Amino acid sequence: MAQVDDHTCGNPIPLPTIQRFLLPAQFNRLLEVSFQDYLDRHPREFKYCITPDCPQIYRMDMGRDMVQCPSCFATTCLSCSEDHEGFTCQEWKKHRDPAAQEQLLQAWAEGSGVKKCPNCAAFIEKNGGCNHMSCHCGAHVCWVCMGVFSYDQIYSHMTAAHGGFGL
């Protein structure tokens, strides 16, 4: 006679049958745990909304790039699970990377003819006139070497070091 293992029968028990033997709170907890287990085993099929306080779960729809949460209306990219409507995943990653943003800012500054004040790091622009730049922080800056001088010393510096004011 073969021994039967009751723990592996594999026959599903109908929910109404289970519900008859459990208290309502127990039955609801069983449903919650079962649902959570199903979600955990299917991470590519279901996603949680990216809004921290939103409990919404949505099914991945591979026919679309973006999905909108039906509860809080947050937009989410199905590829990277970020809210970057109007950007590609790659553009958004670059947008969120401080080092990449600094590189883009430096490239813009070099191409636009602006420099950072050596005293406060604010951008300053020379669009004409002499090489004496006055920053909003009060620094007097030599545009050629970006040295900071007092108002009394800037013109003597430009004459001695650079041969004039550079008008």
C-alpha positions, 0 to 999 in steps of 0.5 A: 500500500502506497503512503499518501502525503496529505501536504502535497495533494495539489487539489485546490480548496474552493474559497467558499469552503475555506471561508466557512471554516475561518473567521472573517478577519482570518479569511481576509488575512489569508486573502491578503497574504495569498495576494502578496505572495502572488505579487512577490512571485510575479515582479515583472507582471505587477508593479507598485505605484511609485508614489510613496503613500499610494497603495495602487498596484498595476499590471505591466502592459508591454504595449506601452512605455508609460502607465498612469496610476489610476489612484494618484495619477502619477506617470511611471515608465514601464522600463525603469519604474521612474516618472520621467514623462517627456524624457527617455530613460537615458535622458532621465538618468543623465538628468538625475546624475549630479556628475553628468549635470556638472559636465553639461554645465561646464560644457555650456559655460565653455561654449557660451564664454562664461566663467565662474567667479573664483570668490563665490562660483557664480557665473559671470559673463564678459560681453564687452568692455575691459577685463575688470569684472565685478561680481555680485558678491563684491569681488573684483575679478581679472577676466584674463587670469580670474584672479581676485583683487581689491578695487584699488589693485585690479587695474595695476594688476591688469597693466602689469600682468596683461599689458592693459585693460583689454578694452 
